[in-house]
Amino acid sequence: MNNESGIIKAKIDGNLYDVLKLLLTKLNMTQQELIESKVKEFVIENIQLVVGTKSDKK
């Protein structure tokens, strides 16, 4: 199994970033853990857009 990874970059407002850092500290999370969690959540919620459904395979 190929276990490649990609890089995700983002820019956010400085004030938002300060609050994000505080939240991550309180939750004992890293930025990487947050990004991985949210990307997985997004992919799972939207996977049907790329794999199709049974009704698409008539």
C-alpha positions as CSV (number, residue, x, y, z in Angstrom):
1,M,0.0,0.0,0.0
2,N,1.3,3.4,-0.9
3,N,1.3,5.9,2.0
4,E,2.0,9.2,0.3
5,S,1.2,12.4,2.0
6,G,0.5,15.9,0.7
7,I,1.1,19.4,2.0
8,I,-1.8,21.8,2.8
9,K,-1.0,25.5,3.3
10,A,-3.4,28.2,4.4
11,K,-3.4,31.8,5.4
12,I,-5.6,33.0,8.2
13,D,-6.0,36.3,10.0
14,G,-3.5,36.9,12.9
15,N,-6.2,37.3,15.5
16,L,-7.8,34.1,14.4
17,Y,-4.5,32.3,14.5
18,D,-3.9,33.5,18.1
19,V,-7.2,32.0,19.2
20,L,-6.5,28.8,17.2
21,K,-3.2,28.4,19.1
22,L,-5.0,28.9,22.4
23,L,-7.6,26.4,21.5
24,L,-5.1,23.8,20.3
25,T,-3.2,24.2,23.6
26,K,-6.4,23.7,25.6
27,L,-7.3,20.6,23.6
28,N,-3.7,19.3,23.7
29,M,-3.6,19.1,19.9
30,T,-1.1,20.1,17.2
31,Q,-2.0,22.0,14.1
32,Q,-1.1,18.9,12.1
33,E,-3.6,16.8,14.2
34,L,-6.3,19.4,13.6
35,I,-5.6,19.5,9.8
36,E,-5.6,15.7,9.5
37,S,-8.8,15.3,11.5
38,K,-10.7,18.0,9.4
39,V,-9.4,16.7,6.1
40,K,-10.5,13.1,6.9
41,E,-13.9,14.4,8.0
42,F,-14.3,16.4,4.8
43,V,-13.3,13.5,2.6
44,I,-15.6,11.1,4.4
45,E,-18.5,13.5,4.1
46,N,-18.0,14.1,0.4
47,I,-16.6,10.8,-0.9
48,Q,-19.8,10.0,-2.8
49,L,-18.9,12.8,-5.2
50,V,-15.9,10.9,-6.5
51,V,-16.9,7.2,-6.1
52,G,-20.5,7.5,-7.4
53,T,-23.6,5.8,-6.1
54,K,-25.4,2.6,-7.1
55,S,-28.0,4.7,-9.0
56,D,-25.2,6.3,-11.1
57,K,-24.1,2.8,-12.3
58,K,-27.3,1.8,-14.3
